[in-house]
Every structure is written in structure tokens, then in C-alpha cells.
Amino acid sequence: MTKPPADLNLAEQREWWIANGRGGYAAGTVAGSLTRGYHGLLTAAIDPPLGRRLQIAKLDATLMDGDRHWPLFTNRWADGCVEPAGHVLIDSFRLDGRMPLWHWACDDLVVEQRIWMPPGEDSVWSVYRLLRSRPGAVPSLRIALLLADHDHHHVGHTGDFDPILTLDGDARLTARCSDGHDIALTAVGGSLRIDRAWIERFALPIERERGLPDQQDLLRVGFAELSLSATAWCGILATVGPDIESDVVSDPEQALERFRQQDRALVRTARTHYKQIPDIPAWVEQLILAADSFLIERPIGALPARQPQAKGMSVIAGYPWFGDWGRDTMIALPGLTLATGQPEIAKRILETFAGFVDRGMLPNRFPGAGETPVYNTVDAALWYIDAWRAYIEASDDLTALARVFPILESIVTHYREGTRYGIGMDPSDGLIHAGEPGVQLTWMDAKVGDWVVTPRIGKPVEINALWYHGLRVMADFAERLGRDPRGYRSAADRTRAGFARFVRPDGRGLYDVLDVPEGSDGEGARIRPNQIFAVSLRHSPLDAPAQASVVEVCAHHLLCPYGLRTLAQEDPDYRGRYEGDVWSRDAAYHQGTVWAWLLGHYALAEYRVTGDAAAAQARLAPIADHLRDAGLGTVSEIFDGDPPHHPRGCPAQAWSVACILDAWTQLAVSRSPTATAQERRLQSAPSGARPHGRLKSASPEAD
């Protein structure tokens, strides 16, 4: 068990996050206080996987023993007061798999609390049992039931939620919301009573830091009175949905065991899949569990008719505020599904997105019900080809490949001939150009009003690394399907020759963008991490010296313990801290901020240059410490560029988890005595490429 910090700020810095596979989630701080508007015990996907609404905000438990009582929760208020300060009673806290587990020490009583979400349900359990007591004690719990009903991006205010409350017996309370769905609360080991009141002005300090509304009002609908026992769980089951069965009462012991069995099965599947890896450390097992939290099912009604699966699947890009995005999904897919030994899920996601390829492009933002897909991304379709490459390598599923091959061909054709937003191939050098004023097309996509922070119009380096890689993959696919691969190989050779234009004559790696518009002097020469993909992808367009130069430049200027900076520190536009209001944060988002997903690609690139898998794998080790901070058991989206690299952005990000897990797995396989030659080199190396030995800058903070 981990002893939580007595300092409230540190206890609030550590957050737990659970997801249900429908887009819903539960989240909170170790302290039990709210610090974000997104914190709550049940945010349900009313229109899955989007349409997420905060429903159960808090279930505040007070331990009662005769005249004595102890709050097993903490609240911050808008006037600066912290009352009660229940966090001082936490004896220990840890994650049991993904499940948060507290031990509360109240004089001679010790109480255990657990919270979990049943997979596939808009439900949450919060349960308690007595671990230690004094002779003759008859302790109990009184739990305040605090509800909400608003979009999870907003905060609630007094009077904006007026449910119809009903009791069914003494153990079930139902709140009927204005749109007809119900919030049902069931007491296990006790009874419920209605006691309606608005509790006002909860403080949300993280929202204040982000320049957003920072106060929340919640509706208390009543109380639960529960009897504590050492032999059985008591607690609350909260469920959201239309027409909830009033006579369904689940057993918490069985529900708890099912949740734990699912976690054990995920780790067992990964271990079985990678038998050649002798030992998977605990922190990597935690990433395997975290990976599952981003996988969601999508109702078929939201998909085009030509989608071949009976039920679609996708990836939530990050909790709490992202939905499922095309680019993020394809980048994350290998780590979330293949590195965890679940190729069948990879296939379902890939075939779900096949139905959305249009004019050779994949949507940037996956549409919700009644929405039109948004195709403002130049790289999502190219990452889609790479995701198919990873799936076919893992599965050898030529039937699925034959079915999707015409769609992949259409991507290449449209990129060659031209499609939206000026995307197309320059026949003079075989490179892809992209971009129009006012549109952000690459993953560096921050936009504030009409200001595109990093427009990168021209020929971005990672897009052309992906283009070359995609052409090589398509040649491989064609050959495997018995088709003529020569056209793809010829195009790849042409692109590789043109890619030589990216190599800087000053030895500082690669240009970030070629052929930028007039008036963008110096923009293409900035030192950014996008060049790392020209080494980390399976097929590199660079020779060995150029690959080594790229990795050296990234190591010296961009590498941090948790990822790569998005801009070198010496650049005049570098911003070392991601903080402040929306404008300030978006201005820093890709101007120095560290991104964790890039760490996996850096580790793979370093290995392909040095041949030292152990040293490359060691680059990932700081993530083990990070899993005990910020979003517990998962990986943050971003970090400050300046030390101490404070975690920022989404506390749980899909591609952060996925790319680190994928890189660790690939490097572990390459170190195995039974690894094949291809697994050891992890790529089809360009002619002349050879390992160059250890890098000069071995320290992540060498800069």
C-alpha cells in the first residue's frame, strides 16, 4: 500500500480514472475532493460513446460510531475553506488493477473503500467494509447522495436540475431527468431516504488554473444509511439509463470479482501473446490495463451502411474531454490492441473506420449522432495504412487485407492526384504538399480563433516520412496478395530521392517543412520532433548517417524524461510552461510542450540507430514513476518543456499509453534470445543502414 501525502495539494494532484467501454467514466482525487468539473463518480454516455453527462457527482460517506463521526471525504469551497478535511484519515491508497482502494483509519476503526465501473454499463459501485474494529462497536455509514445532470464540459448551477424523485421500497431511489432517462441509486446493506437540497459553491481549482468556470453547485437528493460489516460489503450501486429495471439488485461481491477477473484476463492475454518476453514488469502490466480503458464500442447506427462489422469499435483519445479521433485512433491502435495481444479488436476498429474513408482521407474527428465527419487531417489516412501494416504483421489476415486493399489504394490515388485542403503529390519530387491558410492539418493542430499556431503549410517532414512508408507498405501488401507491387516500389523510390531535400546541410537533422509559403522565413528550419518518424517508422527514407543525425539532434535539443519537446529551447518562440487561460495554453501546446507519445517513437528510433535495445528501453523507464503521479496508473497527454516537467493536459491519453507500451513490447521482443532477425532490427532497413553504436548524449537532460 502507498501512504498518501498529508499535504492536500499533493493528495489532489493524484487522480484515479476508470472507464466503462461505452465512453463513460468515473474520476476523482485521492483526497476525495473535486478539483475539476469533470470529476464525478459517474459520467454516462447518454448517446454513446459521446453525449457524456455528469450524473453522480459525489457520494460523501461519514463513518458513525456512537457519538463519534469521521468524514471519509474532502471538500474545497469557493471561499477557500477546506471542510471537511477527510484526507487526513487516509491510512493508505493504491490501485488494485484499475480499481482505486482506500484504507481509512479512524481511531480504532479501519474501513476499506473501493470504486469500480462494470464494463459495458453506465453504472458505478462505491462499497465499504470494516477491516478493524473494537469489541462491541456497531459502526455505520451515512452517505450524502450528490447528483447532477449536465454536459460533462460544463458545470452545474443551482436550479438547472429538477428531477422527479421516487423511492421504491427503502433501498432504491430514482431521479427522473428532464429528457426521460433515470438515475437509479440502490443501497446494499442499508436504506435510502429523500432529503433534497442544493449544495453550492464547490471550488474547482484546476478549472481556475485553466481560465474556465471554477465553481460547481450540486443537488443532494438524499442520504443512505448503511451498516458496516467485516464479512460483507455495503455501499451504493448507481446506474443511469432509460427504463432501468426496478427489481434488479446486483451482488457487490460478484460484481467486484468480475471486474478483477477482467483485469487479470487482460494481463494474462498479453503474457500469453508474448511468451518470448521472460518478465513483464508491474508498471508495464499497469499500462496494459490502462490501454483497455480507451477502447470503446460504437453503435452501428452512427456508421455508414458499408461498414462490415455488426458493431463498430473505436478509441477515446483521452479522458476526460476528448472523443474518438481518426489520427489518435490509428496512432494508438498498435499499442492498445496488438501490444496487448488482441488483434481481433484491432481488426474491428480498422474495419469500422474503413467506412469513413472519403476522397482518400480519414476523418479527424469521429462524428457523433447527426454530425458530419470533419476531414481536416493530412496524416490520419497515412497512419491508417500503418495501422493495417501492424495488424497484418500480427495476424497474417490476408482475407481482411484483400477486402480493404481497394480502400487503401484509394488513399494512395487521392494523395497522388490531389484531395482536400491542397493535399497532393508534387510530381517534381514525389513529396506530399498540404495546407491552406486558416486550416491546421498536421498533429500540431492548435488554433486560437483564426490563429493557427503552427500552420506548417508546405511539405511537412512527418507527412512525407509516412508517405514513403505507406508506399513501401502498399508494395508489400500487393505482393502478399499476388498483385504487381512495382508501381508502389517505383513511387517509393522517387519519394525517397525527393526526401533527401529534408536533410539539412548544417548537420542539424531534418527540415521540419519544405517549400513553405512566402513570408514564413525560418518556419521550416525550426527544430521540432516531427523528424523522428523518418527513423522510427518501419521503412525509413534515410540512409544510416542521416538517421543517426536525426536521433542525435532530437536527443540533444528535444528529449526529456517523459517525451520530446515540440520546439527546441533556444527557439525564440519556445514556451516552457503549459499553463494559463485557453489562449496561453494553446499557444504553448506545440511550441515547447513535451508530448509523451513521442517517447515511444524516440526509443524505437534510437534502437534502430544504435542497435542497443536495452539502452533504448531504458528511455521508457521514467514512465514507471509517472504512473504513481497525476493520473494514477495511466500516462498524461503532455508535460511542461521546462523542468521539472509537470504533467499537463489530459491526465489519461490514449496515444501516450499506446506508443510507450508498443515501443516497450517491440524492444523487449528484440532482446529475447528467440527473436528473429527481423524482430531484432524492427524494420526493413534502407540500403547501407547499420547500427552506429551508443549516442553521445546518453542523458535525457543532456541539453
N, C-alpha and C positions, 0 to 999 in steps of 0.2 A: 504494500500500500504506500501511497505517496502522501506525506503530510502537506496539507495546503498551506500557503503563506498566511501569516496573521495580518499582513498588510492587505486592506480591502482592494486597493488598486491592482495588486498582483493577482488576487483571487478573481477579480473581474476580468483581468486580461486573458485568463484561461477559459475558453468556451468549449462546450460539447455540442456536437451536431449529429442528428440522426435523420435518415431519410426513409421513405416507405416504398420506393419504386414506382410511385404514381406522380411524383413531382412535389408531394407534400413533405414537410419536415418538422422536426422539433429542435429547439435550441435554447441554450441558456448559459449562464456563467456558473463557475464552481461555487461562487458565493451565494447563488440563488437570487441575485438581483437582476433587474433589467438594465441593460446598457445600450441596446439597440431597439429600434422599433420593430425589428424582425424577430426579436426574442419572443418565444412563446412555446408552450407545450404541444400545441397542435396548430400548424398552418396547413390547411387542407386544400388540395387541388379540386376545387368545385367543378371546374371544367378541365379535367386532366389532359396533359400534365401542367397546363398553365391555369389561369383563373384562380391563383392561390390567394386564400383569405385566412387571416389570423382568426382563430376561433377560441381556442383555450389559451389564455394569456398566462395565468398563474394558478397553481393550486398550493396555497400557502398553508403549511402544516404547523401547528403548535402542539408540542408534547405536554400532556397534562398528567400530573401525579399528585392527587390531593390538592393542597393549596399551592403547590409549585407548578410552574409552567415555563417552557422554553420555546422560543421561536426557531423552527428549522428552516428559516429563510431570511433574506435580507431585502430591504427596500431603500432605494435612494429617492429623495423628494426634490422638487424643483427649488425649494428654499435652501438647499444644501444640506439638509438634515439626512442622516442615515438612521433609520428607525423602522424595525428592529435591526440589530447587528448580529443576526444569527450565524454569520460566517465564522465567528469566534468559537462556535460549538463544534465545528467540523474537526473530528479527530483524524480522519483520513479521507482521501478521494482517489479513485482510479477508474480507468475504463476496463470493464470486463468484456473483451472484444470491442464492440462499438457502444456498449451499454454503460452509461455513467452510473457510478456506485459510490454512495456516501456512507460513512460511519459518523453518526452524530453522538458526541459524548456529553451527557447532561448529568453531572454529578455521578451518582451510582447507576445510571441508566445509559445503555448504549443502544442506539437504533440504527438499523441499516435501511437505506432507501435506494431504489433502482427505478430507472425510467427507460422505456423502450417503445418502439412502434412496430406492431405486427406488419410483416411485409405484405404489400398489396392492399392495405386497408388504410382508410383515413381514421385511424384510431391511435390512442396512446395510453399506456399504462404508467401510473405512478404508484408504487407499492412500498410497504414498510413491514419490517418485522423486528422483534425485540431480540437483541443479541446478549444483553446482560441486564440483570435487574437485582433488586434487593428482595429478601424474603417478605412476602405479604404484599408487595406492590401490585397495584392494578392500574397500570398506565393506559392512557388513551390518547387519541389524536383528534384535534378539531381542525378541519381543513376549510379555508375560505375558497370559494369557487369563483374565480375571476375570469369573465368571458369577454369576447369582442366579436365583431363581425364586420371586417373591412379588408380591402385590398392590402396585401402584405407590404406594399410600397408606401402606404400611408400610416398615419397614427390616428387613434380613436379619440373622440371628444364626447363629453357629457351630452346625452340626449340623442346621439346619432345611431343608437342601437336600442330597439324597444321590442324585445322578443316576448312571445306568449309563453309563460312558464307553467308547466304542469308536473304534478307528482304522480307516479304510477307505483302505488304501494309506498313503502318508506325507504326504498333503496334505489329509486330511479327518478331522475329529474330530467325533463326535456325542455329545451328552449327552441321554439319555432321561430326561425328567422323570416325576414320580410319576403325573401324570394322563395320561401316554401321548404327550404332544407332545414333539418333539425340538428341540434347539438344535444346529444344524449350523454348524461353522466350517471354512471352506475357505481354504487358503493358496495365494496366487498368487505364484509366484516363489520358492518355498521349501518347507519341510516343517513338520510339526507333531509334537509328542511329548507324551504324557501325563505330567504331574507334578502330582499332586493335593495341595493344602494349603489350609487356611483362613488368610486374611489378615485380621487382626482390628483393630477399633477405628479405622476411618476416621472422622474428625471431619466433622460436618455443621453448620457454624456458622450457616447461615440457619435450620435447624430449631431450633437452640438459641435463636435470637432469637425464634422463633415459639412457644416454650414446648412444643415437641414432641420426641420421641425424637431424639437427635442423634449417635448412633453407629451405624455400619454395619459388618458383617462380610461378606466376600465369599469365594467359593470360587474359588481358582485351579485350573483343570483342566489346565493345561499351558503350553507355550511354542510359539511359531512362530519359525523361523529363516529369514530372508529375505535374498536377495541384492539389494542396491541397484544400480540402473542409471540412466543418464541417458537411455536410449532406450525404456524400458518401465516401466510401473507394477508395483510389488509391493505386497502387502497382504493383508487379510483380508476375506472376504465372510462375514457371519454371517446365518443365516436361521433362522426359527422357524416351526414348523407341524407338523401330523400327516403322517406318511408322506412326508417330504421325499425327493425323488428323489436317490439317492446318486451318480448319474452326471452330474448337471447341474453344470457349472462355467462360469460366465459370464465374459466378457471385460471387464476393468475399463475399458478404453478405450472400448468400445462403450457400456457402462452409464453412464460419465461423460458421453459425448456425448448420450445420450438424455435424461439429467437436465438438461443445459444447454439442449438443444433445447426441452424443455418450458418452461423459464423464458423463453426467448426468444419462444416462441409466445404465452405469456400476455401479455407486454408488447405484442407485435405485434397481438394481437386487440384490446386496449384502444385502441391507437393508431388502428387501422383503424376502430373503432367511433366514435371521437371525432375525426373528420377536421377538425372546425372548431376544435379546440384546436391552436394552432400549435406549442406546445412543452410537453412533459410533463417536468418536472424529474426528476433522478435519484432524489430522495427519494420522489416520488410513484410512480415505477416500482417502487421497493422496496416500497411499500405494496401495489401490485398483486400482487407476488409473495407478500407476506405474507398477502394475502386468500385465496389459494388454499390455504394451509395449514390453514384452518379447515373447508374443505368436505370432507364425508365421504359415502361410500355406506353405506346401511343395508340389511342383508339383508331380503328380503321376508318371511321367517318371523317377524320381530318386528313386523310391521304388520298391521292389521286387513284382513280379506278384501276390504273395499270400496275399498281403496286402489288407484287405477287404474294406477299405474306398475308395470312388471315389476321394477324395483329402486328402492328408496327412496333419498332423499338428505336430509342434514341438515347441521347446523353444530355443530362443537365450540365451546362458548362460550369456552374459554380453556385454554391449556396452562400447567402440567401437570395441574391437578386437576379441572377441570370436564368434564362430559359435554355432551350436547346438550340445550338447554333451549328451551322454546317461546318465551318472551319474548325471550331473547337472539337466537334464530334469526331472528325476524321483524324485530327492530330492525336486525340486521346484514345481512339479505338484500339490500337495495338496494345497499349499498356493496360487499359481497363478490361479487355476481354481475352486477348491472346496470351499476354504475360500471366494471366490468372487461370489459363487452361480452359477457356470457354469459347472455342471457335464458333460454336453454334449461335452464340449471341452476337458475335461479330458479323456473321452472315445475315442475321435478321436486321441488324442496323444498316448494313450495306444495301440490302435489298429494299429496305424502307426508303432510303434516300435515292435509290435509282429512279423512283417515280417522280422525283422533283428536278432531275437534270433537264435544263431547258436552254437551248441555244448554247450548249456546251458548258453551262455553268450550274453550280450548286448554290442553293440559297445561303446567304449569310445568316439570316435569322429564320429559323424554322417557324412556320406560321401557326398561329392559334386558330381556333374555330372562327370562320368567317373572314380571316385575314388573307392578304395576298403575299406570297413569298417575296422577300427582298433579296435581290441578286447582286448587291454591291460588294462583291469579293472576287479578287483575281486569283486567289490561291486555293480556295476550298475545293474546286474541282480537281486541281493537281494533287492535293492531299488525298482526295478520294481515290485516285489511281494508286497512290502509295498504300492506302489502307487495303485495297484489293490485293496489292502485292504481298503485304504482310499476311493477309488471310490465306491466300493460295499457298504461300510458303508453309503455313502451319497446317493446312488441311488437305492440300492437293486435290481440291474440289473442282475438277475440270468441268463438271456439269454446270455448276453455278457460273464459272468463268465464261463458258460458251454462251450462256444466257445473257450475261451482262456485257459481253465484248462489244456488241454494236453500240451500246451506250458509251463505253469508254472510247470507242472510235469516234463517236460524235464529238466528244470533248476535244480530242486532238484536232479534228477537222475544223471546228469552230475557232479554236485558238490559232490555228494556222491561217485561216481565211478571214477572221475578224468576228467579234461579237460585241456585246455591250461595253460602254464606258471606254472606248478606244482600245480595248484589249485585242491584240492580234500580233502576228509574227512579222518582223521586219525581214523581207526577203534578202536584204543585203548582207545580213549576218546571222540569220536564223534565230535571233533573240526575240523574246516577247516584250512588247511595249504595252503600257497600260496607264490609264488615268485621264481624268478631266478635271478642270477647276471645280472646287466645291465638293468633290467626292473623295472619300477615303476607301481605298480598295485593298490595301495590304493589312496584315495583322496589326500594324501600327496605325490604328484607326481612330484615335481620339479626335473629337470635333467639338468645338465650343461655339454655339451659334453658327455663324457662317465661316468660322475659322477652322480649317483643317490643320491640326498642329504639325503633322508630318505627312505632307501630301505625297511625296515620293513618286511624282509623275515622271515617266520615262521608262527605263528598263531596270526594275529592281533586281538586286542580286539573287535573293532567295527565290523569286519567281522563276528566274532563268535556271537556277540550280534544280528546282522542281521540274521545270520543263524538260531539261536534258534527262533527268532521272526518269520522268514519265515516259519519254520516248524509248529509253532503254527497257523499261518495264514492259511497254507495249510490244516491243520486239520479242521479248522473252515470252509474253503471253501468246503472241501469234505463232511462234514456233511450237509451243506446247499444244496448241490447238490444231497443228498441222497446216497453218496458213503461212503465207510468204512474209517473212519478217524484214526483208531487205529495205523496203520503203522507210520503216521506222529506224533501222540502223543508219541508213544514209542521212536521214533528218537529224539523228542524234550526233553523227559525226560533224555535220555542218554547224549545229548548235555549239558543240564543244569547241570548234575552231573559233566561232564568234565569242564564246565565253572568255577566251584569252584576253579580250578587251578589258575585263574586270580586274585583271592583275595589275596592281599599282607598281610603277617603276621605282618608287621610293622604298619598296620592301615592306610597306605597312599593310599587308594583306590585300583585300579587295576593295574596290569602289563599292559604295552602297547602292548607287543608282547611276546608270549611264544615260546620256542623251537627255538631260533634264532641260526643261524649258528655259528660254532666255530670262534673265533676272533671278535665277536660282543659283548664282555663283557659289560654289563651295558646298552646296547641299549634298551632291553625290559623293563627295570626298570625306564626309563625316565618318568617324569610326563607330560603327554600330555592330550588333551581334548577328545581323542577318547573314553575314558571310559564312557563319559556322555551318550552315546547311550544305554548303558546297563541299563539305568534308564529311558531315555526319550521315547524309543520305547514302543508301546502298550503292548508288552509282555516282561517282564524283566526276565532274568535268575537268578536274585539275590534275596536274602531274604532282609527283611527290614533294618537290621543293615548295610549290605553291601551297599545297595542303599544310605543310609544316609552318609556313609563314602565317597562314590564317590562324592556326591554333595558337601560335606564339603571340600574335597581336591580340587575340581575344584574351589570352591568359594575362598579358601584361596590362591591358587597358580596361578590361571589362569584367573579369572573373572575380566573383565574391563567393563566400561560403555557400550561399543559397541560390546562386544563379548567375546570370550575366547582366551587367548594366546595359541599358538601351542606348547609352551615349557615353563616350569617353569623358572622364572628369575634366580634362583640360579644355574641352569644347566650351566656348563662351555661352552656349545655351544650355549647358548642363544644369540640372536641378537635382540636388542630392536628397531632398526630403519630399515625400509624397504626403502632403497634408494641406489643411485649409479648406476653403469652400470648393464648389464644383469646378469653377474656372481654374483655381490654383492646382487642384489635383489633376484635372485633365491636361493642363499644361506640362505637368511633370510625368505623366503616365508613360511616355516613351522617350523622355528626354533625360534619362539617367536612372530612372527607377529600375530595380532589379526584378527580373522575371524568373520564377523557379522552373518553369517548363524548359527553359533553355539549358539548365544544368545537365539534364539527361543528354541532350544533343552535344553539349561540350564534352562530356565524359566519353561518348562514343567517338567523337572526332579525335580526341586526344589518343585514345587507344589505337585508332587507325593510323595515326602518325607514328606513335612510339612503339606499338606492339606490347605495351606493358598494361595488361588488363587489371592487375592488382592496383596499380597506381591510379588508373582511370576510375576504378570502382571506389577507391578511397575518396574521390572528389564528392561522392554522394553521401558520405558518412555524416556531415553536419545535419542532414535532414533528420537523422535519428533524434538529435537533441530538439530540433524544431517541433517534432511530434508531441513533445511534452509541454509546448508553449502555444499560445494563440489558439487556433482551432485544434483541440486535442485529438491526436490520432489521425490527423489529415494534414494537408500542406496548403499554405496560404497562396494566394494569387501572386502577390508582389511583395517586395521589401524595399526599404529606403536604399538609395545608392550609397549614401554616406554611412560609415559605421555608427552605431552597432547594428545597422541593417534591420531596423524594426519592421516586423511583419505588417503589411497593409492590405487594402483591397478585400476581396472575398476571403474569409477565413478557411474556406474549403473549395478548392479549384480543381476541376477535372483534369486538365492537361498538366497541372503541376504534379499531381499524384501519378498520372499515367506515364509521363515521359521519364520520370525518375524510376518508376517501377520497371518500365520497359528496358531502360538502359542497364539497371542493376541486373536484370534477368539475363539480358544478352551477354553482359560481361561475365556473369557467373557461369553461364554455359561455355563461354570461350575458355574459361580457366579449367574446365573439367577435363580430367585425363581421357575421357571417352569422346571429347568434342571432335567433330570432323574438321578438316582443313577449312571448309567454308565457314563453319561456326567460329573458328578461331580468328579469321580475318574479318568476319561480319559484313563483307561486301565483295562485290565483283570489282576488284581494284583496277584503275586505269593502267595502261601500259607504263612501265617504268616506276610505278609506286612501290616503295619499300618502307618498312618501319625505319624511323630516324632516331630512335633512342629517346631517352628522357628529355623532357622540355627543360629549358634553362630556368624558367620561373616556376618552381615547384610549389610555392606557397600561394593559396588563394588570395592573399592580401599583399602579394609582391609589389603591386603598384603603389 
